[in-house]
Amino acid sequence: VEDSILSGDAILMKRELIEKIGVLDLRFFGYFGDIDYGMRADLAGFKLICAKGAWLFHEGSGHVKNEMSRQSLTLDRARDRRMALVESAYRKFRQKWNVESPENWGAGAPLDFPQIARSNASQVALKYPFPASVLDDIEVL
């Protein structure tokens, strides 16, 4: 079904989309990158489609449990670290899309992402090119 927000870890996209708006914005680590990409795709005239019957189930916070065991963290500390990542990405998202409130994602006020995109379309570059610096860390065999 057509959707107004891109939210997901597994995304299928057309080459035409990548050629028009580039790749996911690498400033967003783990959070808000999918939403930002969907907002740019929508502004570029692409439809967002969600396979509502396809779901990825996270087995009991597997990433958090793995982080806890690797770094000897308590559950509270692991959750605090995760929320720090969310808040960091949200600050970058707010700055890019000129979102005034809420100041913190944890404040819980729902955002109208399509409206934010429309209101700031002229101020945000739709195309985010693949940064050549990313290739510096890749060893070619």
C-alpha positions as CSV (number, residue, x, y, z in Angstrom):
1,V,0.0,0.0,0.0
2,E,1.1,3.6,-0.5
3,D,2.6,5.1,2.6
4,S,3.6,8.6,3.7
5,I,6.7,7.6,5.7
6,L,9.6,5.4,4.9
7,S,10.5,3.4,7.9
8,G,12.5,0.3,7.6
9,D,15.7,-1.7,7.5
10,A,15.0,-3.6,4.3
11,I,14.3,-1.3,1.4
12,L,13.8,-2.0,-2.3
13,M,14.3,1.0,-4.6
14,K,14.6,1.7,-8.2
15,R,17.9,2.8,-9.8
16,E,16.0,5.9,-11.1
17,L,15.5,7.0,-7.4
18,I,19.1,6.6,-6.5
19,E,20.2,8.5,-9.6
20,K,17.8,11.3,-8.8
21,I,18.3,11.8,-5.0
22,G,21.5,9.8,-4.3
23,V,22.0,7.6,-1.3
24,L,20.9,7.7,2.3
25,D,22.4,10.6,4.2
26,L,25.3,9.2,6.1
27,R,25.0,11.9,8.8
28,F,22.2,9.8,10.3
29,F,23.7,6.7,12.0
30,G,21.1,4.1,12.7
31,Y,18.1,6.5,13.1
32,F,16.2,8.9,10.9
33,G,18.1,8.0,7.7
34,D,15.2,6.1,6.4
35,I,12.7,8.8,7.2
36,D,14.9,11.5,5.6
37,Y,15.4,9.3,2.5
38,G,11.6,8.8,2.2
39,M,11.0,12.5,2.6
40,R,13.4,13.3,-0.2
41,A,12.0,10.5,-2.4
42,D,8.5,11.9,-1.9
43,L,9.6,15.4,-2.8
44,A,11.3,14.1,-5.9
45,G,8.0,12.6,-7.0
46,F,8.4,9.0,-6.1
47,K,5.7,7.0,-4.2
48,L,6.5,5.2,-1.0
49,I,5.1,1.7,-1.0
50,C,5.0,-0.5,2.1
51,A,4.5,-4.3,2.0
52,K,2.3,-4.3,5.1
53,G,2.4,-8.1,5.4
54,A,6.2,-8.3,5.4
55,W,7.7,-7.9,8.9
56,L,11.1,-8.3,10.4
57,F,10.8,-9.4,14.1
58,H,13.6,-8.4,16.4
59,E,14.3,-11.4,18.7
60,G,14.0,-9.7,22.2
61,S,16.2,-6.7,21.6
62,G,19.1,-8.8,20.2
63,H,21.3,-5.8,19.4
64,V,21.0,-4.4,22.9
65,K,21.7,-7.9,24.4
66,N,24.7,-8.3,22.2
67,E,26.0,-4.9,23.2
68,M,25.5,-5.7,26.8
69,S,27.4,-8.9,26.6
70,R,30.3,-7.5,24.6
71,Q,30.7,-4.4,26.8
72,S,29.5,-5.7,30.2
73,L,26.7,-3.1,30.3
74,T,23.6,-3.2,32.4
75,L,20.3,-3.1,30.5
76,D,19.6,0.5,31.7
77,R,23.1,1.6,30.5
78,A,22.6,-0.1,27.1
79,R,19.2,1.6,26.7
80,D,20.7,4.9,27.7
81,R,23.4,4.5,25.0
82,R,20.8,3.6,22.4
83,M,18.7,6.7,23.3
84,A,21.8,8.8,23.0
85,L,22.2,7.6,19.4
86,V,18.5,8.3,18.7
87,E,18.8,11.8,20.2
88,S,22.0,12.6,18.3
89,A,20.4,11.6,15.0
90,Y,17.3,13.5,15.8
91,R,19.4,16.7,16.4
92,K,20.9,16.3,13.0
93,F,17.4,15.6,11.5
94,R,16.0,18.7,13.2
95,Q,18.9,20.9,11.9
96,K,18.6,19.6,8.3
97,W,14.8,19.8,8.1
98,N,14.4,23.0,10.3
99,V,12.2,21.2,12.9
100,E,11.7,23.5,15.9
101,S,9.9,21.2,18.3
102,P,10.0,19.0,20.1
103,E,13.6,19.6,21.0
104,N,14.1,16.0,22.1
105,W,12.8,12.9,20.4
106,G,12.0,11.4,23.8
107,A,9.5,14.2,24.3
108,G,7.1,12.1,22.4
109,A,5.3,14.7,20.3
110,P,4.4,13.1,16.9
111,L,5.8,14.7,13.9
112,D,4.1,15.1,10.5
113,F,7.0,14.1,8.3
114,P,5.3,14.8,5.0
115,Q,4.3,18.3,6.2
116,I,7.9,19.0,7.4
117,A,9.2,17.9,4.0
118,R,6.8,20.2,2.1
119,S,7.5,23.1,4.4
120,N,11.2,22.9,3.9
121,A,11.5,21.5,0.4
122,S,13.2,24.7,-0.9
123,Q,15.8,24.6,1.9
124,V,16.9,21.0,1.7
125,A,19.0,19.5,-1.1
126,L,17.2,16.4,-2.4
127,K,20.3,14.8,-3.7
128,Y,22.8,13.3,-1.3
129,P,25.7,11.9,-3.4
130,F,27.7,8.9,-2.3
131,P,30.7,10.5,-0.5
132,A,34.0,9.5,-2.1
133,S,35.6,9.6,1.3
134,V,33.7,6.4,2.2
135,L,35.8,4.6,-0.4
136,D,39.0,5.5,1.4
137,D,38.4,2.8,4.0
138,I,37.6,0.1,1.4
139,E,40.5,-2.2,0.3
140,V,40.2,-3.3,-3.3
141,L,41.6,-6.8,-3.9
